[in-house]
């Protein structure tokens, strides 16, 4: 579990295809404390397991599902990624609860820069429409953000100068792919409601008098 508060912007050292997956190596020098083989780290919002530590470099294996459902398969050496260590019990939750299980890849549709601030619009698949609401939470490339406006298959956020400076979002341009994780609570509420409606539909109907 994570909070969506990125700890560091780190460069990719190596991306090596290893069918059916790939090996990703990043510079983890800023977050080495407490990290061991087997630790979980969010890379652009995707929860990955550290499989090897080589000096200050962290190695991750990317499976076919990860390559298909995230933007990690498009990385190249020198590109920066967002890193966050997993949340420990008792740690403050400054953002929102982020699982690191990316729902889908969206796209930067529009970016409106106003001095040091920026309003960005992102696309998302229609099936997640109920999970994204104004003033709700969403993780974009692992960054906890507040939704400003929602339209069919797109939403906007306001990015403050700090977020633009210390995360990948400051480098994103129109057409770039981003990892999206919708609000965990919204998913549970939707599932519970769907089950209740399904149970209600299965009950025998009382004939009208």
N, C-alpha and C positions, 0 to 999 in steps of 0.2 A: 504494500500500500504506500501511496505517495501523497503529497499535498499540492503538487503543481507549482511549487516555488523552486525554480531552477537554481542550482547551486553554482554552476559554472558553464561557460561556453567553451567547448574543447574541440580541438582539431582531430579529424580522422587521420590515423597513421597509415592504415592499410584496409582495403576492402578486397577480399580474395574469394571469388566464386569457388564453391566446393559442393557441386551438385549432389543431392538435390537442394542443398542449402548454401551458406556462405560463411566466411569468417570475417568478423569486423574487429578492428583494433583501433582504440582511441587513446589519446593522451589523458590519463586519469590523475595526473599529478596533483590537481587541486582537491581531489576527494578521496585520496588513498587512505586516510585515517578511518579505521573501522572496516575497511574493505578486505575481504578474503575470497579465495576461490569458493564459489557457491553463493556469494552475496548477490542480491538483486539490485540492479541499477536501472533507472529509467533513462533511455536514450531517445531523445525526441519524443518522450512520452510513452515509449514502448518498454515494458518491463522485460529486461534481459538478465541472464545469469552469467556472472563472471566465471569463465572456464579456465583462465590462465592469467597470471600476473607476471609480466616481464619488465622489471625495473618500474618505470612509471606508466607503462602501457597496460591497458586492460583489454583482454581478449573476450569476445562474445561469439557464440555460434548462432546463426540465424537460420531457422527452419523454413520450409516452403510456405507455411501459413503466414509467418512474419513477413516474408518477402512479398507475398501476395496482398496482404492487408495493410501494409505500412509503406512509408516512403524510404525505408532504410535500404532497400535494394537499389536505390538510385544514387547512393552516396559515392563519393570519390575522395581520394587522399587530399588533405588540405581543407576540405569542407568542414565547417563547424557544426557541432551537434550540442543539444541541451543535455546536461547530465544532472541527475538528482539521486541521491542515496535513498534507500527505503526508509519509511517512517518507523520509528520505534515507539513502543507504548510509553506514554508520558510526554512525548514530544509535542510541542504546540502545532496545531493545524492552522497555519496562516492562510492557506488558500482554500481548497475543498478536498474532499476525499477522492483521490484519483487511483484507480486500480492498476494502471499501466497496460490495460487490455484495450488496444486501439480498436475502435468500431469500424472506421472507414478512413479512406484518404479523400480529403477535400482539395479544393483549389482556391488560390487567391484570385478573386474576381475583380476586385477594385481596391485601390489604396489612395486615400486622400490625405496628403501630408499638410499639416498646419503648423508651421514652425517646427518645434521639437515633438509635436504630438502627431498621431496618425489614426485615422479611422479606416479599418479594413473590413471588407466583405469577403466571406468564404462560402463556397458551395458545400452542400452535403446531400447524401442520398435521401430520397423521399421517405424511406421507412423510418428515419430518425426524426421526423417532423415533430412528433409529440414529445420528444425528449429535450427539445431546445426551445426555451421560452424567454421572453424579455426579463431581464434582471436575474435570470438563472445562471448556472455555472456551466462552463464547457472548458475542456482542455484542448489547446491547439499546440501541436508539437510539444506536449507535456506542460504547457504554460497555463496555469489557472487563470481564467478570464471571466468577466461578467458580460453576458450577452446584452447588447443595447437594443437591437431591432431584429425581428424575425420576419422573413417573407418566405413564400414557397421555395424550398430547396436552397435557401441562402440566409445568412445571418451576419450581423455586423458587431464589431467590438471597437472600443476606444483604447488605444495603446498609449500608455504614459511614456515619457522619455526614458525612465529607468528600464522598463521592459524592452524598449527598442534597443537600448544600449547593451543589455546583458543576456539577451536570448536571440535565437535564430530569427525571430519575427521582425527584428530591425533590418534583416537582410532579404526578407522575402519580397518578391516582385510579382506582378500579375502573371498568372499562369503557373506559378510554383505549386508543388504538391505539399500538403501539410497533413499531419496525423490528427485525427479527431477522436476524442472520447467524450461521449455525452454524460450527463449527470447520472450517477449510480442510483440515487434515490428515485429518479424518474423511471428507471428501468424496472425497479421492484414494484412501484405503484402500478405501472402498466400491466405487469405480469399478474399481480393480484386481482386487478379489475377484470382482466381477460378470463381468469379462472372462475371468478364469481359469476360473470355473465354466462360462461359455458355451463356452469352448474345449474344456473337458473333456467337455461334453455332446455336442460335435460330432464327437469322435473315434469311430472305429468300435469297437463293443463286441466283445470277444473271447468267443466262445461258451464257456459253461461245459462242462467235460468230465464 
